[in-house]
């Protein structure tokens, strides 16, 4: 196993900075065609597998629109709750002032995937050679993510704050590999600002891997600090300053709330609403098996691949994300429901910070690096033949084609048939045209993207759960009230006009959309083949 140029120590700190700067500028000038190809691949995958509106776009973009237009859907519990992703709402949200929600989604995706393709290409150009390998890596990674995940984490789909956060984190990792610490601080600060949990976990994983590197590799910690100490301080200061616009709103969610209320909200968030992301006991056996298999393949291929300093640094970072996930699994280990765990309030509080999301994403990224490095690179004293090179591109292109052809539930986030989906959109648009703008809606059965199509506030929606403790408790209470009202209303087998009047008086709901809910002893004010609209109370 031969050493790579990455392993050669610089002759001096000054010459090292000059070499890295020259390499950085050469990269930008030569990599733009690769960035464009990666961007188009991400956009194609997004368009085919996650049509607008994707599963989370009504959630994020409606909130972004209401941030700029408080009168839009005024009275909606979710939209008027806290803003933990404030920077996303302030930047991408401003597009809703001139564009429709659908147009905003497409423009937002273009912006997000431009940033993501740039960060992806910069990072992979430091991990694999030659320059077009980042495109092959993108195709392999997209296929790996389409085959499964651990905690529901994804990278390429709709537009939301975490896509920008990962894009900036990739760029920051590329800068860190080259020891361009000021740029590292800038990009990691932007990552935290757009999505504090993603950005901060990346910083934590980077710190863990740096400590491990100094403990087990050269140079020693004393040498490293002496050579990089001032730059690292500058990196930290710049990162904090850039992160503050997004960090302060997120931190405010953790303070100023009654402790008893916070514990109840955490249990609802971790054990109910977001259990598929946060509770390791709710992850499927198949998901654990898939990630275990990827880790085994990564380790086997890694030791076969030619080693470089850049790859080892990145592998250390990914190993740190796995350590974080393992700690998260240990924190969540125990009896269910969650309140039976010893020290349950502390453990549930820790789980709500998504300890699994980085490993969920970066394990397939590292496997992608391992495949390219071990299978499709010439080893020491070998020459990569044209046949082997052609085979590589054929296989990688096939992976991309398979990805586009694989069916996925996310192609239809409404989970409705084509005919019923058309009826759903039609009934929402009827309400948008015919109901007063200050109306309050409740969708009794299907409730996909109500605000996106109807442009009206909702009393409660299971998908749209606030993230502050007070908002979460209100959300849960409204769900419980609606369920109790429905049970009481159908005690005699029929929901009467008096029951509807009571619902309006106690909630302020003006209109209810139903499909299976009933029978209702009243005439709908609008119907189609699948849905009925009932006026619950006057305006």
C-alpha positions, 0 to 999 in steps of 0.5 A, a space after each residue: 500500500 503506497 502513500 499518497 500526496 496527502 500523506 506528505 508533510 508540508 515543508 512549512 506552514 506558509 507553503 502548505 497554505 499556498 499549496 492548498 489555496 492553489 488547489 482550491 482555486 484549481 478545483 473551482 475552475 475545473 469542477 464546474 461541469 461536474 457540479 452542473 452534472 451532479 446538480 442535474 442528477 439531484 434535480 432529476 431524482 427530486 423531480 421523479 421521486 418527490 414531485 411538488 409538493 413533496 412530503 414536507 414542503 407544505 409543512 415548511 413552505 406554508 410556514 415560510 409564507 406565513 412568516 412574511 404574510 402574517 394575515 395569510 392563514 391567520 389563526 392556524 396553530 402550527 403557522 403561528 407557533 415558534 420558528 426554529 428554522 428562522 433563517 430558512 423562512 427569512 431567505 427562501 420564504 421571501 420568494 412566496 411574496 412574488 411566487 406561488 407555493 409550487 413555484 417557490 418549491 421549484 426555485 427553492 429546490 434549484 437553489 438548494 441543489 445548487 448549493 448541495 451539488 457544489 458542496 458534494 463535488 468539493 468534498 468528493 473531489 478531495 476523496 476520490 480521483 479523477 474529477 468526474 468521480 463525484 458524479 458517479 458517487 452521487 449516482 451510487 449514493 442516491 441508489 443506496 438511500 432509495 433502498 432504505 434508511 435508519 431513522 427516516 433521514 434523506 438528502 435529495 427530495 423537496 426543499 427544506 432547511 436541512 438540505 442547505 445545512 448539509 450542503 454547507 456542511 459538505 463544503 465545510 468538511 472539504 475546507 477542514 480536510 484542507 485545513 482552511 479553518 476560516 472557511 470551515 468556520 464560515 460554512 459550518 456556521 451557515 450549516 448551523 444557522 439553517 438547521 441548528 441540529 444538523 449543523 451542531 451534530 456535524 461540529 460535534 462529530 468533527 470534534 470527536 474525530 479530531 480528538 481521535 485523530 490526534 490521539 492515534 495519528 500524527 501529528 501529535 496534539 501539541 504539534 497540531 495546536 501549535 500549527 493551527 491554534 490561531 486559525 482554529 480560534 478564528 474558525 470558532 469565533 466566525 462559526 459562532 457569529 454566523 450561526 447566531 441568526 439560526 441558533 438563537 431562535 432554536 435555543 429559545 425553545 429550550 428555555 422559559 417553559 414550565 418543566 412539567 409542561 416540557 416533559 409532557 411535550 418531549 414525551 409527545 414529540 419523541 414517543 408519538 409524533 416523531 417516534 419514527 425519527 427519534 425512538 430507536 425502538 420504533 426503527 424496523 429490524 430491516 432498517 437495522 439490518 440494512 445499515 449493519 450490512 452497509 457498515 460491514 461492506 464499508 469496512 471490508 472495502 475500506 481496508 482494500 482501498 488505497 488509503 489517503 489522509 483525506 479519506 482517513 479524516 473523512 472516515 473518522 468523521 463518519 465513525 464519529 457519527 456512528 458513535 453518536 448514533 450508538 450512544 443514542 440507541 443506548 439512551 433509548 434502550 429500555 422498556 416502553 412506553 418511554 415514561 417507564 425508562 429510568 431517568 426517562 425525562 432526561 433520556 427523552 430530552 436527549 433523544 429529541 435532538 435526532 442523534 441518528 440522523 447523521 449516521 443515517 446519511 453519512 454511512 451510505 456516503 462513506 460506503 460510496 467512497 469505499 466502493 469508488 476507492 476499492 473497486 474503481 481505482 487503480 491500485 499501486 503499480 496498476 493502470 486503470 484500463 479503459 475497459 475497467 473505466 467503462 465498466 465503472 461508468 456503466 454500473 454507476 449510470 445503471 444505478 442512477 437509472 434504477 433509482 429513477 425507475 424504483 417505485 417509492 411511496 414519496 411519489 404520492 405523499 397524499 397516499 390517495 388514488 389519482 382520482 381521489 387526489 384530484 377530488 381532494 385538490 378540487 375541494 380544497 381549491 373550492 374552499 379557497 375560492 368560496 370561503 372567507 379568508 379568515 375561515 378555520 378548517 378541519 379535515 376529518 379524514 384525509 388532511 394532506 396539504 390542506 393549507 397548500 391548496 385551500 390557503 385557509 387556517 386549520 384547527 389542527 393537523 397531525 402532520 403540522 405539529 409545533 416544535 415548542 412545548 406550549 404549541 405541542 401541548 395545544 396540538 395534542 389537546 386539540 387532537 384529543 378534543 376532536 376525537 372525544 367530540 366525534 365519539 360523543 357525537 356518534 353515540 346515537 349513530 348520527 352527527 347532528 346539526 347541534 353537534 356541529 354547532 357545539 364543535 363551532 362554539 368550542 373550537 371556532 371551526 367554520 368548515 369541515 372536509 369529510 370523506 368517511 366521517 359520518 353519517 351527518 344529519 346536515 346537507 353539505 354545501 359542496 361535494 364531489 365524488 370523494 369529499 363533502 364540505 360541511 359548514 360548521 358555523 357561521 362567519 
